[in-house]
Amino acid sequence: YGNYGFTGTIAEKDSFVLIDYKKEKKEGESEREFCMRLTDEGDPRIENKWGPAGCIESVKNPGLFIFFGWAYN
Protein backbone atom coordinates (compact mmCIF):
# COMPACT_ATOMS: atom_id res chain seq x y z
CA TYR A 1 0.00 0.00 0.00
CA GLY A 2 1.20 3.54 -0.64
CA ASN A 3 4.43 4.73 -2.21
CA TYR A 4 8.10 4.59 -1.29
CA GLY A 5 8.46 6.03 2.18
CA PHE A 6 4.80 5.53 2.98
CA THR A 7 4.02 1.86 2.34
CA GLY A 8 3.22 1.13 5.97
CA THR A 9 5.61 -1.82 6.01
CA ILE A 10 8.78 -2.51 7.94
CA ALA A 11 10.61 -2.30 4.60
CA GLU A 12 10.67 1.48 5.07
CA LYS A 13 12.91 1.19 8.14
CA ASP A 14 16.53 2.19 7.55
CA SER A 15 17.92 1.17 10.94
CA PHE A 16 17.37 -1.29 13.75
CA VAL A 17 18.13 -1.76 17.43
CA LEU A 18 19.39 -5.17 18.57
CA ILE A 19 17.46 -6.32 21.64
CA ASP A 20 18.72 -9.17 23.84
CA TYR A 21 15.84 -11.65 23.79
CA LYS A 22 17.61 -14.06 26.14
CA LYS A 23 17.97 -11.41 28.85
CA GLU A 24 14.64 -9.60 28.43
CA LYS A 25 12.11 -12.34 27.72
CA LYS A 26 9.59 -13.43 30.30
CA GLU A 27 9.67 -17.05 31.44
CA GLY A 28 8.17 -19.30 28.77
CA GLU A 29 7.81 -16.43 26.27
CA SER A 30 8.47 -17.44 22.67
CA GLU A 31 10.43 -15.25 20.28
CA ARG A 32 7.21 -14.30 18.50
CA GLU A 33 5.42 -13.50 21.76
CA PHE A 34 8.36 -11.37 22.87
CA CYS A 35 8.33 -9.33 19.65
CA MET A 36 4.55 -8.91 19.84
CA ARG A 37 4.71 -7.82 23.49
CA LEU A 38 7.31 -5.13 22.81
CA THR A 39 5.28 -3.90 19.85
CA ASP A 40 1.93 -3.99 21.68
CA GLU A 41 3.33 -2.33 24.81
CA GLY A 42 4.94 0.47 22.80
CA ASP A 43 8.51 -0.22 23.85
CA PRO A 44 10.27 3.16 23.46
CA ARG A 45 13.11 1.60 21.47
CA ILE A 46 10.76 0.72 18.61
CA GLU A 47 7.54 2.70 19.03
CA ASN A 48 8.31 5.50 16.56
CA LYS A 49 7.19 4.63 13.04
CA TRP A 50 10.11 6.70 11.72
CA GLY A 51 12.57 5.18 14.19
CA PRO A 52 14.46 1.91 14.14
CA ALA A 53 12.96 -1.55 13.84
CA GLY A 54 13.48 -4.04 16.63
CA CYS A 55 15.78 -6.98 16.03
CA ILE A 56 16.46 -10.17 17.99
CA GLU A 57 18.72 -13.10 17.23
CA SER A 58 16.83 -16.37 17.14
CA VAL A 59 17.72 -18.80 19.92
CA LYS A 60 16.32 -21.70 17.91
CA ASN A 61 18.34 -20.74 14.81
CA PRO A 62 21.49 -18.81 15.80
CA GLY A 63 22.60 -16.49 13.01
CA LEU A 64 18.96 -15.86 12.01
CA PHE A 65 17.64 -12.43 12.96
CA ILE A 66 14.01 -11.43 13.41
CA PHE A 67 13.03 -7.82 12.66
CA PHE A 68 9.82 -6.26 13.98
CA GLY A 69 8.17 -2.99 14.90
CA TRP A 70 5.70 -0.31 13.88
CA ALA A 71 5.57 0.93 10.32
CA TYR A 72 2.17 2.40 9.62
CA ASN A 73 0.75 5.32 7.69
C-alpha positions as CSV (number, residue, x, y, z in Angstrom):
1,Y,0.0,0.0,0.0
2,G,1.2,3.5,-0.6
3,N,4.4,4.7,-2.2
4,Y,8.1,4.6,-1.3
5,G,8.5,6.0,2.2
6,F,4.8,5.5,3.0
7,T,4.0,1.9,2.3
8,G,3.2,1.1,6.0
9,T,5.6,-1.8,6.0
10,I,8.8,-2.5,7.9
11,A,10.6,-2.3,4.6
12,E,10.7,1.5,5.1
13,K,12.9,1.2,8.1
14,D,16.5,2.2,7.5
15,S,17.9,1.2,10.9
16,F,17.4,-1.3,13.8
17,V,18.1,-1.8,17.4
18,L,19.4,-5.2,18.6
19,I,17.5,-6.3,21.6
20,D,18.7,-9.2,23.8
21,Y,15.8,-11.6,23.8
22,K,17.6,-14.1,26.1
23,K,18.0,-11.4,28.9
24,E,14.6,-9.6,28.4
25,K,12.1,-12.3,27.7
26,K,9.6,-13.4,30.3
27,E,9.7,-17.0,31.4
28,G,8.2,-19.3,28.8
29,E,7.8,-16.4,26.3
30,S,8.5,-17.4,22.7
31,E,10.4,-15.2,20.3
32,R,7.2,-14.3,18.5
33,E,5.4,-13.5,21.8
34,F,8.4,-11.4,22.9
35,C,8.3,-9.3,19.7
36,M,4.6,-8.9,19.8
37,R,4.7,-7.8,23.5
38,L,7.3,-5.1,22.8
39,T,5.3,-3.9,19.9
40,D,1.9,-4.0,21.7
41,E,3.3,-2.3,24.8
42,G,4.9,0.5,22.8
43,D,8.5,-0.2,23.9
44,P,10.3,3.2,23.5
45,R,13.1,1.6,21.5
46,I,10.8,0.7,18.6
47,E,7.5,2.7,19.0
48,N,8.3,5.5,16.6
49,K,7.2,4.6,13.0
50,W,10.1,6.7,11.7
51,G,12.6,5.2,14.2
52,P,14.5,1.9,14.1
53,A,13.0,-1.6,13.8
54,G,13.5,-4.0,16.6
55,C,15.8,-7.0,16.0
56,I,16.5,-10.2,18.0
57,E,18.7,-13.1,17.2
58,S,16.8,-16.4,17.1
59,V,17.7,-18.8,19.9
60,K,16.3,-21.7,17.9
61,N,18.3,-20.7,14.8
62,P,21.5,-18.8,15.8
63,G,22.6,-16.5,13.0
64,L,19.0,-15.9,12.0
65,F,17.6,-12.4,13.0
66,I,14.0,-11.4,13.4
67,F,13.0,-7.8,12.7
68,F,9.8,-6.3,14.0
69,G,8.2,-3.0,14.9
70,W,5.7,-0.3,13.9
71,A,5.6,0.9,10.3
72,Y,2.2,2.4,9.6
73,N,0.7,5.3,7.7
